[in-house]
Amino acid sequence: MGSAPTNRVIATPLDGFKRELGKGQGYQWLLTLMAVFCHPCLRQYNSEYQLLETTEGRMKLSSDPASCFPETSKWPIVMAHNRFGLWKMGISHVLNAAHGKIFCQGSHKFYGTTIEYYGVPAFDLPDFDMTPYFYPAAEFIHKALNTPRGKILVHCAVGISRSSSLVLAYLMIYHRFSLLKAIQAVKERRWIFPNRGFLKQLRNLDLQLSK
């Protein structure tokens, strides 16, 4: 898969390398990012401000995105560029949500045949349209996690906005999470802070999927 969108789930890298999920969960989702599980008590918010407030709540709890995980890489960009390190951890797929001149290390040429790469040339700006990448990125994540022994690294530059937005979209598209449910689930294991523009786009996706 290349760097262009097709017809069909963080500009920051999501780092953590959590290998086991919450008790009772059989999923092996996003092993390099977070453990995802559902919460029974979720309030429904109907405004972008309230959703943003929900994400800000995590910021008050932790200023270190990596501190949410007992097993975490604290050098996400370096890790994404460390082919031997990725091979050692068994990473089979890399999704770069900051594909471009600054974080453009990823490519088929760079990773070779051992890792499948997909690049999303996103900018962490409220007016950047991430919508065209929701489905192709979600499909890439889905295929990676359904590959035998597949493990995926989703990254960008900081790991809180662009890459998290794509992971949220993946959970919404393939696991039918509402936006709020996806945010709450991810926040339990990973500090995220999608920008306002991405939240609006995710909210629109949420409305479309709920029809």
Backbone torsions as a table, in degrees:
resi	resn	phi	psi	omega
1	MET	NA	137.2	-176.5
2	GLY	-96.1	-147.0	-176.0
3	SER	-108.1	3.9	-179.3
4	ALA	-101.9	146.5	-178.8
5	PRO	-69.4	155.7	174.5
6	THR	-110.8	-165.9	-179.4
7	ASN	-84.2	1.3	-177.4
8	ARG	-92.0	NA	NA
9	VAL	NA	NA	NA
10	ILE	NA	NA	NA
11	ALA	NA	86.0	-176.1
12	THR	-168.1	151.9	178.0
13	PRO	-96.5	141.4	170.6
14	LEU	-93.8	122.2	-173.5
15	ASP	-98.1	-71.8	-163.0
16	GLY	-17.6	140.3	-179.2
17	PHE	-117.9	64.3	-179.0
18	LYS	-79.1	129.7	-176.0
19	ARG	-103.4	-19.8	-179.5
20	GLU	-123.6	142.5	-178.3
21	LEU	-98.5	-179.8	-179.6
22	GLY	-57.1	156.3	-176.4
23	LYS	-59.5	132.7	178.2
24	GLY	90.5	-5.1	-179.1
25	GLN	-97.9	134.8	-179.6
26	GLY	-102.7	3.9	-176.6
27	TYR	-75.3	155.3	172.5
28	GLN	-127.1	51.6	-174.5
29	TRP	-79.6	140.3	166.1
30	LEU	40.4	59.0	-171.5
31	LEU	-62.8	-22.2	179.4
32	THR	-92.7	3.9	-175.7
33	LEU	-119.1	-58.2	-168.2
34	MET	-164.7	163.1	168.9
35	ALA	-104.1	131.2	-175.3
36	VAL	-112.4	130.1	172.4
37	PHE	-146.5	161.7	-173.8
38	CYS	-89.5	150.4	176.2
39	HIS	-114.9	137.6	-177.0
40	PRO	-72.7	-29.9	-175.3
41	CYS	-108.7	97.4	179.5
42	LEU	-126.9	126.8	177.7
43	ARG	-86.7	147.0	179.9
44	GLN	-91.4	124.7	176.6
45	TYR	-105.7	146.3	-177.9
46	ASN	-122.1	17.9	177.9
47	SER	-138.0	150.7	179.7
48	GLU	-63.9	-32.7	179.8
49	TYR	-64.0	-42.8	-179.6
50	GLN	-67.1	-35.2	177.1
51	LEU	-66.7	-40.4	178.5
52	LEU	-65.2	-38.4	178.1
53	GLU	-62.6	-36.2	177.8
54	THR	-62.3	-43.0	179.8
55	THR	-71.1	-33.7	-179.8
56	GLU	-65.9	-26.4	179.6
57	GLY	-57.4	-35.2	-180.0
58	ARG	-72.1	-32.6	-179.0
59	MET	-60.8	-34.2	-179.6
60	LYS	-71.1	-24.9	-177.8
61	LEU	-85.5	-31.5	-175.4
62	SER	-150.7	130.2	176.2
63	SER	-99.3	-1.5	-179.4
64	ASP	-114.9	107.4	-178.7
65	PRO	-55.5	-27.8	-176.2
66	ALA	-83.9	-13.9	-172.6
67	SER	-73.2	-9.7	-179.5
68	CYS	-77.1	-7.9	-174.6
69	PHE	-123.9	138.4	175.1
70	PRO	-74.0	-24.9	179.2
71	GLU	-122.0	97.9	-170.9
72	THR	-139.5	142.4	169.7
73	SER	-88.3	124.7	-179.9
74	LYS	-93.9	8.9	179.0
75	TRP	-129.1	66.4	-172.1
76	PRO	-58.6	-45.4	-179.7
77	ILE	-65.1	-45.0	178.3
78	VAL	-60.8	-40.4	-179.3
79	MET	-63.0	-41.2	-179.3
80	ALA	-64.1	-25.9	-179.0
81	HIS	-96.6	1.7	-178.4
82	ASN	-101.6	90.8	-175.9
83	ARG	-62.2	-39.0	179.7
84	PHE	-66.4	-41.2	179.1
85	GLY	-62.6	-41.5	178.4
86	LEU	-65.5	-41.7	178.4
87	TRP	-63.0	-41.0	-179.0
88	LYS	-64.4	-32.8	-179.9
89	MET	-88.3	-1.5	176.9
90	GLY	78.9	22.5	179.7
91	ILE	-71.3	126.9	-178.6
92	SER	-106.8	-21.2	-177.6
93	HIS	-137.8	145.8	175.7
94	VAL	-130.5	126.2	174.4
95	LEU	-112.4	114.0	-178.6
96	ASN	-103.1	110.4	-178.7
97	ALA	-85.8	6.0	178.4
98	ALA	-128.7	37.6	-178.8
99	HIS	-60.7	128.7	-179.2
100	GLY	164.1	-164.0	-174.5
101	LYS	-67.5	-32.5	-177.3
102	ILE	-80.3	-46.7	-177.5
103	PHE	-116.8	46.4	-172.0
104	CYS	-97.2	14.5	-178.3
105	GLN	-55.2	-31.3	-176.6
106	GLY	-72.5	134.7	174.1
107	SER	-176.4	165.0	177.0
108	HIS	-61.4	-34.1	-179.3
109	LYS	-67.7	-39.7	-178.4
110	PHE	-71.2	-46.1	-175.3
111	TYR	-86.9	-17.2	-179.8
112	GLY	73.7	-151.9	-175.5
113	THR	-94.1	-4.3	-176.2
114	THR	-85.0	-21.3	-177.9
115	ILE	-130.7	133.2	176.1
116	GLU	-90.8	131.9	-173.4
117	TYR	-117.3	141.5	172.8
118	TYR	-137.5	126.0	-177.6
119	GLY	-112.1	133.4	176.1
120	VAL	-113.9	112.8	-176.2
121	PRO	-79.5	63.4	-175.3
122	ALA	-94.7	148.7	172.8
123	PHE	-110.7	140.7	-179.0
124	ASP	-82.3	66.7	179.9
125	LEU	-127.1	140.6	-178.0
126	PRO	-57.8	-28.2	-177.8
127	ASP	-92.7	3.3	176.1
128	PHE	-78.4	131.2	-178.4
129	ASP	-86.7	104.0	178.8
130	MET	-86.3	-13.3	-174.5
131	THR	-50.8	-45.4	-178.2
132	PRO	-61.3	-16.0	-176.9
133	TYR	-100.5	-7.9	-177.4
134	PHE	-57.9	-52.3	-175.9
135	TYR	-72.0	-46.5	179.4
136	PRO	-63.7	-37.3	178.3
137	ALA	-68.9	-40.3	178.2
138	ALA	-63.0	-40.6	179.0
139	GLU	-64.4	-40.3	179.5
140	PHE	-63.1	-44.3	178.2
141	ILE	-63.3	-44.5	-179.1
142	HIS	-60.3	-45.5	-180.0
143	LYS	-65.3	-39.3	179.7
144	ALA	-62.1	-43.9	-176.8
145	LEU	-77.3	-11.1	176.4
146	ASN	-105.4	7.2	173.2
147	THR	-85.6	135.0	178.2
148	PRO	-50.7	123.3	-179.7
149	ARG	61.3	24.5	-179.4
150	GLY	-75.4	138.2	175.3
151	LYS	-137.4	137.5	-175.4
152	ILE	-123.7	138.1	172.2
153	LEU	-104.0	119.8	175.9
154	VAL	-108.0	122.9	-175.7
155	HIS	-146.7	168.4	171.1
156	CYS	-149.1	-111.5	-179.2
157	ALA	-113.9	-43.2	-178.4
158	VAL	-117.4	-29.3	175.4
159	GLY	92.4	21.5	-177.5
160	ILE	-124.4	-17.5	-173.9
161	SER	-120.8	-69.2	-176.0
162	ARG	-66.0	-53.2	-178.5
163	SER	-64.6	-38.8	179.9
164	SER	-65.5	-34.7	179.1
165	SER	-63.5	-39.0	179.3
166	LEU	-71.1	-35.3	177.2
167	VAL	-68.1	-40.7	176.8
168	LEU	-60.8	-42.8	179.2
169	ALA	-62.9	-39.7	177.8
170	TYR	-59.9	-46.6	-179.7
171	LEU	-63.8	-35.1	179.8
172	MET	-71.9	-42.0	-175.0
173	ILE	-76.4	-45.9	-173.0
174	TYR	-97.1	-20.6	-179.0
175	HIS	-119.6	5.7	173.5
176	ARG	57.8	33.4	172.7
177	PHE	-75.2	143.9	167.4
178	SER	-71.7	165.3	179.9
179	LEU	-60.4	-45.4	-179.5
180	LEU	-61.9	-43.6	-179.7
181	LYS	-62.5	-40.3	178.8
182	ALA	-64.9	-44.1	179.4
183	ILE	-61.7	-46.9	-178.7
184	GLN	-62.7	-42.2	-179.1
185	ALA	-64.2	-45.9	-178.8
186	VAL	-67.8	-40.0	-177.7
187	LYS	-62.0	-24.6	179.0
188	GLU	-65.7	-23.4	-177.0
189	ARG	-123.8	-10.1	-171.6
190	ARG	-152.8	129.2	176.2
191	TRP	-74.2	123.5	179.1
192	ILE	-133.1	156.7	-179.7
193	PHE	-156.9	70.1	178.2
194	PRO	-59.6	143.4	179.0
195	ASN	-70.1	166.2	-173.4
196	ARG	-59.7	-36.9	180.0
197	GLY	-64.6	-43.5	178.9
198	PHE	-65.3	-37.1	178.4
199	LEU	-63.6	-39.6	177.9
200	LYS	-64.1	-41.1	179.3
201	GLN	-67.0	-38.3	177.2
202	LEU	-68.5	-35.1	177.0
203	ARG	-64.5	-40.7	177.0
204	ASN	-63.5	-39.9	176.6
205	LEU	-62.7	-41.1	178.7
206	ASP	-59.1	-44.2	179.7
207	LEU	-65.8	-39.9	178.9
208	GLN	-64.6	-42.9	-177.7
209	LEU	-72.1	-22.6	-178.4
210	SER	-84.7	-7.6	-179.3
211	LYS	-74.5	NA	NA
